[in-house]
Amino acid sequence: MGPIEALKASATATYGVKWDLFGFWIVCGAIIVAGLLCLIVGIFAAVPTVMVAQALVYRQLAAQSGFGGGEIPEFPHLSSGDATV
């Protein structure tokens, strides 16, 4: 997919939820700032929390728009039960 097609796909995926996404980013920023205010140590909890939230929002948008984000990829070397990579 080229850059123009990617921008069009992004616009399609976020159609009707742009303000919701803007609010989500504001909340994510507030979580990061709160983590920083907790003597910097809180950032170690805030950043992973925000990253997981971003991944969940992406997957939900991708699944709703039909871009395949709802699929979980197969990793054969991890599904064999072997702990080594």
N, C-alpha and C positions, 0 to 999 in steps of 0.2 A: 504494500500500500504506500503510495506516495504521500508527500506532505499535504497536498490539497485534499486528497481523499481522506486523510487522517483528520484534518480539521473539520471536514463535513461530517465524518462519523462521530466526532466528539460533539459537534453541535446537535446531531440527531439524538445521541445518547443522553444529553443533558437538557433536551427540550422540555420545558415545563417545570424543571427542578433547579434552575439556576439560583434562585433566591435561597432555596433550601441548602444548596451546596455552599453558598456564600455564608450562611449562618453556621454551617458545619465548620468551615474554615475559621470563623471567628471563635467558635468554641475550642477548636484545636489550638489556636493561638493562645487562648486563655489558659488552657491546660499546661502548655509549655511555660508560660510566664509564671503560673502557680508553682510549677516544678522548680523553676529558677529561684523563686522567692523562698522556697523551703531549703535554704542554705546550700543551694546547688545540688545537694544529694537527691532531691525530688526529681531532678531531670532524668535520672536513671530509671524511674518508673514512668514519667510522663512521655518520654520519647517512644518507648515501645508501645504504650497504650495508644498514642496518636497514630503510629504506623499501622497497628492492627485495625484501628477504626478506618483509616484510609483504604486499606486493602478490602475491608468488608463493603465499604461504600462503592468502590470500583467494581467489585464482583457483582453487587446488586444492580448497578447501572448497566453493566455489560450483559447480565442475564436478562434484564427487562427489555433491553434494546435489541437483543438477538445477536450480539457480537461475540458470543461464545465465552464470555468471562465466567459463566457459571460452571464450566467444565473443570474437573480436576485432572491435571495431566498425570499420566502414568510414568512412574520411574521404576523400571524393572529391577535395577540394581538395589533399590531400597525395599521393594516389596518381597524379596526372597527371604526376609527374616535375618539377613546378614547385617550386622551392625557396622561393618567397615564400609567405607566409601572409597 
